[in-house]
Each structure stands twice: as structure tokens, then as C-alpha cells.
């Protein structure tokens, strides 16, 4: 089957932060691309036994962006009440979920740029350690890539569209 959504990985090689940020941006783009052209029902449809849907993945990644970049890096408040799981509430439109992810990405990008460099330390420690922006970028790129792979499979099951 031809990969109808295939794109090359970033060719950025101008510095550690530029490279790390470019690859995170690419993975985010891959996730968003999987939602394009689908109906509300298709985006919400659970495609595996765990109940995972494309929209649920997007909602989860929105939460992850806010948790790591807004809360841990930026030091802003976070509570369990802020947490959303992969079950998207019926009253929340798919477009709102996707736009919330785009907004979280924009906020995260501003936090990354404001941090000053990959060695910048997070404001809120993890397990008592203030890890670096370098660590957060590696973690979020891995998390996003993992879910982009899930999104690839879900999208192929929905309508046969493939490719990163």
C-alpha cells in the first residue's frame, strides 16, 4: 500500500536545541495530520480493545504538553482535576480537542524558546530532581512519536491512509 501521507524527517542540524525541537515539532505534525479529513464520528471511534481513538490520543498529548512544558518547565499550577484521559467527553467537539492541542503546542514552543537552552532546568522537579529542558524534549518527543505510531495504525484502520 502506498504511503499517502509520507513526509521526510527534519533536516535541521544547526544545534542541539534546534534539532531536538524540530523533531518534536515533526512528531506533533504527524499526529495532527492523522486527524485531517475525518468526521467527528471517525475521530471518536475506538479502534482497539483499549478504547483508544484518534481524538483520545490528541487529548492525551494536549495534557502531556501542558504537564511537561507549562507545569514542570514553566512552574505553573497543575492538579489531578486538570487531567484528561483518552475518553473525550461527548459534549466536547472534535475541533475543540484538536484546537486545544494546537494551543498547547504553541504555548510549549514559547516555553521552549524562553528557556534559553537545553541545559535550562525545570521549575517543578520530578522525583526530587529538576531535570533539564533537554530531558523534557527527549521525553516528549518519545511520547509523541509513540502515540503518532498508534495514530498511524488507527488511521489506517479507519480509511486506509498511511505514512508518517
Secondary structure, DSSP 8 states (H G I E B T S, - for coil): ---TT--------S-HHHHHHHHHHHHHHHHHHTTTT--HHHHH---STT---HHHHHHHHHHHHIIIIIIIIT-----GGG---SS--TTS-HHHHHHHHHHHHHHHHHHHHHH-STT-B-SS-BTTB--BHHHHHHHHHHHHHHHHHHHHHHHHHHH-----
